[in-house]
Amino acid sequence: MSQTKQERSKALVLEAFDTLFNTRDYVGAERYWSPNYIQHSAHIAPGREGLFDLVKSMPSTLKYEAGVIVADGDFVIVHGRFSGFGAPVNWIAADILRIEDGVLVEHWDVIQDEATQEQSKSGRPMFGESFPVYR
C-alpha cells in the first residue's frame, strides 16, 4: 500500500529530528535539511548551519521525543519534548516545518518550559502521560 503525501511528510520530519537530535548524525541530517533552509526561531541562528551548530553545542544527553504530529499540504506540525540539553527544565515545542521536494525548507516554533504537576493548573501533563521530575 502506498503512503499518502501527509504520511510521507510526517515520516520525513520524524526521521530528520531523530537523525539530528538523537543520533546526532550531521552528515546524514544534511539529506533532510535544505542548504537554503529558512529559520524563523528566535532560539536558532539562520540556516541549516545555525541549527546544526546549536545541536553540536549541546550536551550529548540531548534527547527529542515526538508526540502528536499532523500534516497538511506542505506543512507538518510536531508537538515534542526536548530534554537533557543543560537547562533546568525540559522544553515542550510545537515545531512547524515546510517541506519542498522532499526536504525541510522552512521552520517556525513555539517553545515553553515543561510544567511540573504542582505548576499545572489543568492538573494534566503538557506532554505524554506523566509529569517531569526535576531535581
N, C-alpha and C positions, 0 to 999 in steps of 0.2 A: 504494500500500500504506500503511495507517495505522500509525503508530508505537504501540508499547506504552506504558503509563504509565511504565515504567522508562526507556525510551528518551527520552521527553519530559522526564522529570525530569533525566536526565544532560545533555541538551542545554540545559536551562534553567540548570543550575549552570555549565556551561562558558561560556554566553553572558554570564551575570551576572558571573563572575570576569573575563572578558575586558573587558567594558564598564567595570568599576570599576578593576581593577588595571592593565590595559594601555592601554586607550583613555582612561581617566580621565574618562569622561562621567558626571558625577554626576547630572545631571538624568535621563539615560537609565537609570542604575542604579537610580533610585527605583522603576522599574516591576518590578524583580526582588526588592527587599527590602521586607518589610512595615514600615509605620510603627511596628508593635508588635514589631519584631524582638528576640528574646531572645538575648543574648550570654553564652556561658559561658567564653570565652577569658580567660586571665589577662593577655594582652597587649593587650586591646582594651577601651576604655570601653564602657559599656552602650549598647544600642540601635543602630539604623541610623546615627544621627548620630555615635556613637562610632567606628564602623567608617569612615564617610566622612571624618571629621576626621583619623583616623590616616593614611589614604591621602593626604589633602591635605597632610599634614605631611611626607611622604616625598619624596625627590628624584625628578625627572622620569625618572630612569633605572630606576625600579622596574619589574620585569618578573615576570609569573607564567606558568609553564609547567605545564600539566596533564599528568599521566601516567595511571596506572591509575584508572579510575572505575567504581564499582559502585553499583547502586540496588536497594533492597528496600523495598517499600511506600512510605511517605512519606519515606524516608531515602536520602540519597546520600552516599557517601564518595569523595573525590577525593584522590589522592596527587599532590602537586605540589611545585614549586620556586619560592621567592621569591628573587630576586636584584636587585642594583642598588639596594638600599634604604639604603645607608650603613653597614652592618655589615661587619666584616672577612671574614665568611663568609656563604654562602647559607644559607637555611633550607629544610629539607625538611619538609613538613607533610602530615598527614592531616587534612583538613577534613571534618567530619561535619555535614550540613545536613538540617534537616527542612523539608519543603515542605507547604504547605497552600493550597489554592485557587490554585495556580499561582505562588506567591511564596515566597521564603525566609523562614521564620518563626523559626528557631532554629539555633544554631551552637555546635559544640564543636571543639576542635582538639588535635592532638598535634604539637609542633614540636621539631626538633632541628637543630643545626648540621650542614651537609653536610661529610662527611669527605673528606679527600684520599686518594690511593692509599696514601701512607705510613701514614695513620691507620687504614685499613680492614683489620681483622683477617680479614675474609672474602675480601679481595682483589677485591671487586666494588664498583662504584659504588652509591650509595644511590638514585640517580635517573638514568634514561636509560642510555646505553651507555658513557659516558666520565666520568672524574673531573674535578672542577673544578680550575682552575689559579688559585691565589691569588697575589697579588704580595706 
